[in-house]
Amino acid sequence: MRDPRDGNRELSPRLRAAIQVLKESSAPDATWRAELLRRVDGSNVDVIQIATRPAPRRWSLRPSMAIAAGLVCALLGAGTSAALLLSRRSEPRVAAESGVLPVRFQLVAPDAGQVSLVGDFNRWDPVALPLRRSADGRTWELEVRLRPGRYSYSFVVDGRLARDPAAPQEAGDDYGSPNSVLLLRGS
Amino acid sequence: MAPSVSSSSVSVTPLRARGYHAEQMSDAMLARAARAGDAEAFAALIDRHARVCIRYATRMLGSHQDAEDVAQETFLRAHRALARYDEAMSFRTWLMSILINRCRTSLLHRRRRAARVVLDERAVDEASVESSASDAALRDAIERALSRLDPDQREAFLLKHVESLSYEEMSTVTGVGISALKMRVRRACERLQLLLEEDRYA
């Protein structure tokens, strides 16, 4: 009869000890996980895009980008209170594209340290979709691709939810949290 | 010109909304939900298997950074291929077969670089509470010894003795016959024992 452990007992004590060392593992760090989830979200979208359009282009360079631009000039004090000076830069437009629609989110928050986007499209995960500070140092930007539909969303500015003042609609049914609503229609 | 989009959009009721908790679900249930488009279910699969994937790739590639990249690639490929996942195979086995292929490809691409097996630094930190000088020496020694193994032997050894797969599972995930795998494991063990002894008296 063969040892069910396939001969582990034949190993020298030193190699057995070394195997225990090799079995040590650690949980992946949060940035690895967030990056992976972000890429998984993207790959989901790609699958649908390939199904509807055979030759996808690089969306980040497309001029006909749909823009759902919210401008929040956030003067953030001590991380607790935020005075918001709001102005609308542009009407949200939907690109005349099939399938997934590129949408640009913008937020002016010169004093913010971190801005991210949460919504129905990313399970309100505050780390999955960070906005990037643009060259002017004041505006935070992120382009995402969304399927047509109605989405509640919000920005997270230094850990606090911040409604998008330029959003097409406000959420009426979200228990008073500062959400905005984006309605994307398919072309 | 544009094809209709609405037909391609998928409506998914996330598991949580249906009263499920990912921890209570089997891999097969999570994979089914993930295939239907439930991102949370796929995230749960990642949380369940990431440690092992990163461990294996770290030992195989000798670089924690490369291992993290390969593990991400593995999960991305798994996600894209979910529709082809056959539940006759365990999700772990299926994932390992993708991981092993990614590691092989990564090794081929970096052949010019000397393969160096490093241990997961954070794991070493966590374990250092009970570690002693001899443990540290053993870590260094097994690291050097593994890096000197032929990749086929290293792969077979890690799957057998670190990931504790059966030879049947190993054959499934590597595409190599059982007797050849046994030979590789035996040779790997003999070589490692020799190298570890040499190291001790060096």
Interface residues (C-beta under 8 A of the other chain):
Chain A: D6 G7 N8 E10 L11 S12 R14 L15 A17 A18 I19 V21 L22 K23 E24 S25 S26 A27 P28 D29 W32 R33 E35 L36 L37 R39 V40 D41 S43 N44 V47 I48 A51 T52 R53 A96 E97 S98 G99 V100 N122 R123 R147 P148 G149 G186 S187
Chain B: A2 P3 S4 V5 S6 S8 S9 V10 P14 G37 A39 E40 F42 A43 I46 D47 A50 R51 V52 I54 R55 R59 E68 A71 Q72 F75 L76 H79 R80 L119 D120 R122 A123 V124 E126 A127 D135 L138 R139 A141 I142 A145 L146 L158 K160 H161 V162 Y167 K182 V185 R186 C189 L192 Q193 L196 E197 R200
